[in-house]
Amino acid sequence: GRWLNDTQAQTIEPYQAFDNVYNVGICWVSAWLIKTSDGPVLIDTLYGAYTDRLIENIKKLGVNPADLKMVLLTHGHFDHVGGVAKLRALTNAKFVMTQEGWSEAQADAKASQGKPDAWTMPAAADVLVKDGDVLTVGDTRFYAYATPGHTWGTTSYAVDVKDGEKTYRAITIGGLGLNAIDGPQQVEAYIHSIDRFKAMVSDTKNPVAVHLTMHPFSTGLSEAKELLKTRKPGEPHPLVDPAGLNQQLDALRAGAVERLAVEKATANRPAP
């Protein structure tokens, strides 16, 4: 808890991950800025004082937060959408989420009232997305996928990222933790979503090769980003790692199968 709330420990400088992608988040939670020909798009808003840090990081890249075109939101937990109200006051960007995700965020915000870390969520999203929707900003398409599991309303977003003359399909998986499970059906949905991600990685037409993770500690991003500083021309990009993503998905799936057995056993246990 002390580490999560230590602003000095959480501060990282914004950095360029790909030609069109920048990390503007903090140590434990990512926020990604994607530049398009018609203005920047942001994924998630952080929370509390860290939303102020995100805003400063955006400015350090020479971008005015008021110029944001869209803000894509992954799910309703405070660390990802707690800054929506503050950021919405600074920009005319369209805030995008599924209806279920927005409702979950409102419920979480309501439950926080009266507590030291209370936060608020506006009444409605500007754009409600559904599974398979494609959002276009300038020369860039963002692909929205409903991927329930971490929460029922979790959404993941795919986008093409550029590295010189090379283009890779990247995905921001909306949530990977099993820390908000309400029963076996949600774990089954989680496993289905994991299988869907694996299919995306092995797709023959537009395979996902990059994971723009929302929690750097869960994928080794904190270490991999350091390799960007010493990367020489022609060397492989350290964030292009489909095999590593597949390995992580396999491990998460195995853990979810074990969790499913526990949830089923609990659900079937006779009442005392």
Buried (B, 14 or more C-beta within 10 A) or exposed (E): EEEEEEEEEBEBEBBBBBEBBBBBBBBBBBBBBBBBEEBBBBBBBBBBEBBEBBBEBBEEBEBEBEEBBBBBBBBBBBBBBBBBBBBBEBBEBBBBBBEBBBBBBBEBBEEBEEEEEBBBBBEEBBBBBEEEBEBEBEEBEBBBBBBBBBBBBBBBBBBBBBBEEEBBBBBBBBBBBBEBBEEBBBBBBBBEBBEBBBEBBEEEEEEBBBBBBBBBEBBBBBEBBEEBEEEEEEEEBBBBBBEBBBEBBEEBBEEBEEBBEEBBEEEEEEEE
